[in-house]
Amino acid sequence: MAIVTIFGGTFGDDERIAVDVALSLGWRYLSREILVDAAEICDVSQTKLNEILEKEPHWWARWLENLRP
């Protein structure tokens, strides 16, 4: 599964760019809000979510690892 993350920094165009990229590739767009909601459902704290998302590489693999009991 391919995952593309986009950080807009100070320009703030990240969401628009991410949506455009997802549409052009025919992929689903997942906002940070969706990830936050999923974290809450899985009892993952905001702090832990930020740790998972800000570490490199393979944040998705770490996300899945951190959900294991």
PyMOL commands that set and color helices and strands:
alter all, ss='L'
color gray80, all
select helices_A, chain A and resi 14-25+32-41+46-54+59-67
alter helices_A, ss='H'
color red, helices_A
deselect
rebuild
show_as cartoon
